[in-house]
Structures are given as structure tokens and as C-alpha cells.
């Protein structure tokens, strides 16, 4: 059985909008609807768990009614951090879907990444069947400079690093359910910036697969312009 936990806890601060970014319209419908549908296209019948702040859930239900959005999904409460939101999503998944087994696969995906491709979703799940922990990535095309550790405030002290050894991390990050449940039994740590970092803290390696460059995370007004242009 395959599952996906879609985390959508943004408040839209960087977007400069009153509406949380996951609810902003692209192509006439909220970002989040496009995101959920991407997984249904890739894996028909996949079990969807949506993590939203509790005070946004009624608004989301109203949007679903307004847009006649009937794709079946469960809703879990967002937490104080992304770590706690994913943990809540896992608890909702295991309690809601009793048929879930520890040999199942579960993805965790950012709610504001609506352009993840069918191929990337399928590729990530297929690789996770063998490796248990998989992350899609794309190469860095820009030159990258690192500030000196001894002079973080002085931008005149920096050096170029080899970008060929660097990758930009995307979602969905896909894991065996057993592995991710064990990982999220660990106490929270500031170093947990994504699910792969939580799993790595157990000592489990993470396998990389090719992502898709269009799989942007919509966080700024410019991203929103790109998203609407992509759909147009």
C-alpha cells in the first residue's frame, strides 16, 4: 500500500498575502488541489493525508465545496514545526488506515509543490521499494560561494565551492513506513530540516533519484507568477 502525507502549514508571510500560500489560486484553483491531484495521477488510489493548521481546516473544506473537489483524503492537525506536523500526519495515517502494514511505503510532500511530475513520484516510490529512503534532487546550475566560518558577517571573505558535488533537495521524500515511524520516535532537533535528515539520524542511508526542475516550491510572489505561467 502507498501513502502520501502532504504538509501544508504555511502562513504566506514571504508571499505578502493575507491568504496562506497553499490556498492561493493558480489556474483558477488553490495550489493545494493541484498538489493532491498530482499524486492521484501518478498512483491511482494512493491514500492521501493532508496536514493543515487546525484553524485553516474549515476554510479548506469550504474551498473543496466551492471547487467541487471530491478527491478522498484525510486531514491531520499541523504542529509547531514541520517535524511535528509530519509526526501528526503519521499518527493520523496509522490510526485512519488500519490496513497499513510496516512494509508499506509513505511519501512526505510539500503542499506548495504542485508541479512534481508523475515520473518523479513513480520513480521515487519504485526506488524506495529497494532502498527504503529516497529523495529526489536536481543539480545546481548557479555558481555557489561559501562565507568564511570565521567571518559570517563579512561578505568579502568567501570562496567558491564545487557545485558538481551539490544537489538541491525536493519532495516527495519516500520511505518505508516502518523506517519513518521509527525515525519520528526521536526527540525533535533543530538539525531536522527535512524527513531525510530525520531518517539519517538513525544511521540509515538516503538514496538520491532524479527530480524535475519544474517542481518548484511556491513561496514568493515571483513563484506564483511562474506557476500561473506554467499552467497557462
C-alpha positions, 0 to 999 in steps of 0.5 A: 500500500502507498501513502502520501502525507502532504504538509501544508502549514504555511502562513504566506508571510514571504508571499505578502498575502493575507491568504496562506500560500497553499490556498492561493489560486493558480489556474483558477484553483488553490495550489493545494488541489493541484498538489493532491491531484498530482499524486492521484495521477501518478498512483491511482488510489494512493491514500492521501493525508493532508496536514493543515493548521487546525484553524485553516481546516474549515476554510479548506473544506469550504474551498473543496465545496466551492471547487467541487473537489471530491478527491478522498483524503484525510486531514491531520492537525499541523504542529509547531514545526514541520517535524511535528506536523509530519509526526501528526500526519503519521499518527493520523495515517496509522490510526485512519488506515488500519490496513497499513502494514510496516512494509508499506511505503509513505511519501512526505510532500510539500503542499506548495509543490504542485508541479512534481511530475508523475515520473518523479513520484513513480520513480521515487516510490519504485526506488524506495521499494529497494532502498527504503529512503529516497529523495529526489534532487536536481543539480545546481546550475548557479555558481555557489560561494561559501562565507568564511566560518570565521567571518559570517558577517563579512561578505568579502571573505568567501570562496567558491565551492564545487557545485558538481558535488551539490544537489538541491533537495525536493519532495516527495521524500519516500520511505518505508513506513516502518523506517519513518515511524521509527525515525519520528520516535526521536526527540525533535532537533533543530538539525531536522530540516527535512524527513531525510535528515530525520531518517539519517539520524538513525544511521540509515542511508538516503538514496538520491533519484532524479527530480524535475526542475519544474517542481518548484516550491511556491513561496514568493510572489515571483513563484506564483507568477511562474506557476500561473505561467506554467499552467497557462 
